[in-house]
Amino acid sequence: MKKRLGFVGIVVENRKKSAGLVNQVLTEFGNLIYGRMGIPHLEEDHSVITLIVRATTDEVGSLTGKLGQIEGVSVKSAMTSK
C-alpha cells in the first residue's frame, strides 16, 4: 500500500485520566507522525491534538482505532486521495 499525507484530530475529554495512554499510543506510532500540535484547555481538563501523518490507510486505521478505544478520547482523520 502507498503512504499518503493526512491528519488525525484527537479530542481528549479527561486529560488527567487519558493523556498518559494517548501519549503511549502516539509514541508507538511515532514513525508515522511528521508534526504534532497540542492545545490544552486546563480550566475544563480537555485538550485537542492535531497530528500530520504520512502513512497507509491501514496504519492510520490502526492508530485511530487504538486511540478511539481510550475512554474520553474522540478521533477523526482524513487522508489525501493520492
SVG drawing of the C-alpha trace seen along z (x, -y; Angstrom):
<svg xmlns="http://www.w3.org/2000/svg" viewBox="-15 -27 25 29">
<polyline fill="none" stroke="black" stroke-width="0.4" points="0.0,0.0 1.1,-3.5 1.7,-6.0 -0.3,-9.2 -0.3,-12.5 -3.1,-13.3 -4.1,-14.4 -5.5,-12.9 -7.6,-15.1 -7.8,-14.0 -10.0,-15.4 -9.2,-14.3 -12.0,-15.0 -10.3,-14.0 -6.6,-14.9 -5.6,-13.7 -7.1,-10.3 -6.3,-9.8 -3.2,-11.8 -0.7,-9.1 -2.5,-6.5 -2.8,-8.8 1.0,-9.6 1.8,-5.8 -0.1,-5.2 1.4,-8.2 4.9,-7.0 4.1,-3.6 3.2,-5.2 5.8,-7.9 7.4,-6.8 4.2,-7.9 4.0,-11.3 5.6,-14.3 4.1,-17.0 2.1,-17.4 0.3,-20.3 -1.5,-20.1 -3.7,-22.8 -4.7,-22.2 -7.8,-23.7 -6.7,-23.5 -9.8,-25.0 -12.0,-22.3 -9.4,-19.5 -9.8,-18.9 -7.2,-19.1 -7.1,-18.9 -4.2,-17.3 -3.6,-17.5 -1.2,-15.2 0.3,-15.4 0.9,-11.9 2.4,-10.0 1.0,-6.5 -1.1,-3.9 -4.8,-3.7 -4.2,-0.5 -1.6,-2.3 -3.9,-5.3 -6.7,-2.9 -4.6,-1.1 -3.5,-4.4 -7.0,-5.8 -8.5,-2.5 -6.2,-2.3 -6.8,-6.0 -10.5,-5.5 -10.5,-2.7 -9.3,-5.1 -12.1,-6.3 -12.9,-10.0 -10.9,-10.2 -12.5,-11.1 -10.6,-10.7 -11.2,-11.8 -8.8,-11.5 -8.5,-12.5 -6.0,-11.5 -5.0,-12.7 -6.6,-10.8 -3.2,-10.0"/>
</svg>
